Amino acid sequence: MCGIVGYIGKKQAAPVLLEGLSKLEYRGYDSAGIAVRGNGGKIDVVKTKGRLQLLIDKTENGNALFGTSGIGHTRWATHGEPNETNAHPHVSEGGKIVLVHNGIIENYAEIKEKLLSHGYTFYSNTDTEVATKLIAYYYEKYGGALEAIERFILRVRGSYAIAVMFADLPDRIYAARKDSPMIIGAGEDSVYLASDVPAILKYTRNVYYIENLEIAVMETDGVRFYNVDRTEIEKMPVHITWDAEAAEKGGYEHFMMKEICEQPKVITDTVNYVLKDKKIDFTEIGLSDKLIRATKRITIVACGSAYHAGVVMQYVMEGLARIPVRVELASEFRYRKPILERGELVVVISQSGETADSLAALREAKRLGAKTLAVVNVLGSSIAREADFVFYTKAGPEIAVATTKAYTAQLIAGYLISLKFAVVKKTISEAASAAITDGILRLPAQVEALLSDRERIQKFAAKMTGTKDVFFIGRGIDYALSLEGSLKLKEISYIHSEAYAAGELKHGTISLVEEGTLVCGVITQETLAEKTVSNIVEVKSRGAFVVAVAAQNLLPKIEKIADFTITIPETAPQIAASLAVIPLQLLSYYVSANKGLDVDKPRNLAKSVTVE
Ligand code: G6P
């Protein structure tokens, strides 16, 4: 979702801004623009619809724009179609104020009315132009930039990260945020601003996290921070230790394939985070045995693939720790007036830690008095900062919009949390716990083996490019995994796909099955295998072409019925999703790549969904 960058220093700003925007491309966007303060003091704005490359070409790699300070933006359209007029930066009358924004100003219509009555006119359909002119209005009225931004913060509802330049205040960029991510990096004689760390990592590792309702004032020699009442606040930078390389393609054609292949390491790193001498140690997470014992119910909230990881966790936690678990979409949870009981733990799963609905759900859970545990990948993200306890998944930076390795890390976190609860609550024997732990420790090598045998899937995927509809079916954890397999396929290949609990198929969906319809059956759960196989026979007898992803030991049950089988190594049923997801990811990847689609940046999608 929209990406923001800013730079003030001694270098030519435009190439730095464009480079930063290219690092944020993964967030998803449909237009882009930059604004640079020229040597004469005038702020030049250049915008394009479509890919960033068009902006790079239009500005000759940024070399056509002179000046050492500027802001830039990649826009993911919310208010108004993706075109050059609606693209950011937006400018106030006479070019006095230039602004970029990520988020949604919810009361923009009402503010627009007010500004219209004061004689302002509007050229775009965006809430951002309204924000720009609101700041212009306050600046005119009160005279100070800080005061104008403070008034803006107090007046608007919704979410925003904004970067603002004032034409008559050279050598300064102002920034503020509420519920939309933005960080500031301090280099030598230069200050950088971005929606996310990878955009500035090439220049500096010293990063400031701006809190909600804080204002930053960037100048060449440093940055100052203010509260909304304009009192200056002290802030210490965080030193980023991970490597910029981690966010580069490293020889792979797409980030998605690179990230799929990183999964063995991701599993190892996430396991090593809490497994000490084969015992799960939650000291770093802060969740005490006492609190675990006192937990009577768990609600898991998340969006997208993180929600699917939550569905797997629900089965594993209920099975192992015998605690009732409910898993819910964050966008539903936040508005349905949830009833949380004493002893309820709310688990929020989020790769980015910035998803607007998940963050709101976390706040709602806290407001209702529940204890909260975040399972988050991005260090220092909003959800990580606001939750009572944090389990950091160790996936490293994930760039492809369609998640793979972060989902895998979320599964691992789910197993380890469930196992910890089961051990503390004594709902499983030591031997059973040790067997699952050993199984988890074997996963990296098993995933490696599945990855090394990907050519077969690639060949099969080549035949799937013309497919119009796919149904994924499974029971129990296999159903939870079907949800993810189906999402993966549709989001990057644009093939219509649905996931169904296999037993539900005959309550309607089977009417869609006809000669050649592709059905993917997931069969890793021994106790449910025969039931799913019966459902597969039902679709097969109506002409379906069946792909089966089956555990080695269950293969004899399905081999003769399926048209194409993919086998996964044997493991404990609770953790089988970590193996079965690999061929599903590969299948989606190869179908998308074969169709020549933009695998890493599928249309209309954003990596980090910071608006609701
Ligand atoms: C977007 C991404 C998905 C992700 C979902 C939740 O839709 O494209 O890959 O699963 O947001 O994101 P989160 O950062 O909260 O895990």
Residues whose N, C-alpha, C, O or C-beta is under 5 A from the ligand:
A	BS01	G6P	C303 G304 S305 A306 I349 S350 Q351 S352 G353 T355 S358 V401 A402 T403 A606 K607 V609
